[in-house]
């Protein structure tokens, strides 16, 4: 892992361990609640892996904390500033693309702001998020094709789309140069959906 990736992985691992221990959960209980393997939880807590966005969403949902809180260092002040280049890189594509979580709010109504770039032929497919999730996307540069619940839409610079995030969807670079776009993700009532106790507690 690159230095910045290793630092982020260590920070996420420490936060996951802190949240798990605050609930008096074992590694197995968190793994069951998040529907991931025990080995994955161990690797995340040790900062030994760079987990996928989907895995992080499962863990944040199980713990009842929003994804922004899981990947950001704690800040006691109500105003949070993310300087240029300080966002959490949570996805990297084979052609140089990146998915960067640049800002977000805490539970219960989680709002995430993402900055995405897709290299030529890059694509990112994501599982359905939690029920009620909504997303809004606007293209700044290049051409992307959105696949949402079987519907395909091509978007050019300045175009925007609003769509349900609780169905499978994907972003595909449909042009001959880098594509860049921003995505806002709304997860209302996040905390109320998550479990306060794991199933076998």
Number of C-alpha atoms within 10 A of each C-alpha: 10 7 8 12 16 15 13 20 25 20 19 24 24 19 20 24 19 13 17 19 13 9 13 13 17 15 18 17 19 26 21 16 22 22 13 15 14 17 12 16 23 17 16 24 22 17 20 15 18 21 18 12 16 15 17 21 19 19 24 23 21 25 23 19 21 26 23 21 19 22 24 20 13 10 10 7 7 6 6 12 11 13 9 7 9 14 18 20 21 20 16 17 15 12 14 13 22 20 22 21 25 21 21 21 16 16 19 16 14 21 22 19 21 20 18 22 25 29 22 20 18 21 20 17 13 14 13 16 20 18 14 14 20 19 18 16 21 18 21 18 16 22 24 26 17 24 16 18 15 9 8 12 11 15 21 18 15 11 14 15 14 13 16 19 23 18 18 15 21 16 19 20 25 22 16 11 14 20 25 21 23 19 21 18 21 21 22 18 14 23 21 12 14 17 14 13 15 19 10 8 9
